Amino acid sequence: MIEFYGGEPMGLTLKEMIASFTKCIDLYNYLLKNHHRRTAIAAYRIGMAMNLDEEALSNLVLAASLHDIGALTVTERDQMVRMDVEDPYPHCSLGCYMLESFEPFFKISRIVYYHHWHYEENNNFVPKYGEVPLESYILHVADRTDILTHHEQSVLAQKESII
């Protein structure tokens, strides 16, 4: 249960709070409608296939559910697809900053920070944030797959272009 600063229980679980955040993002940013949910499901499936432990899998799903929380400015909203490919780091940095001050989100803030980090840059991490978590790479694949998928068409018909 989440508690107020005075210690009074809110009657809200962390999962319920994240679901509320995700719904708010969906309402504010129409380009992200259901994107976080789809990305979280894909990331979960990849994490399961990779036999991640329970904590890593939980952190991965939580991070996937909030990974674009830093893309909330009007400019970013209107240029989301272009920005996501050409210059993704402002929303990664802002998302990390927004999440890291809340202790239950500290670990996932690092996953969010690196969720567009290229694998070949693995050894070129930012010392302040530590090494790139494996979960960030999994999130990146799940995110890219969802962004590249045209959801009004058959996924199987798009397999080659997505790969």
Secondary structure, DSSP 8 states (H G I E B T S, - for coil): --B-TTS-B-S--HHHHHHHHHHHHHHH-GGGTTHHHHHHHHHHHHHHHTT--HHHHHHHHHHHHHTTTT--SHHHHHTHHHHHHH--HHHHHHHHHHHHTSGGGHHHHHHHHTTT--GGGTTS--GGG-S--HHHHHHHHHHHHHHH--TTS-TGGGHHHH-
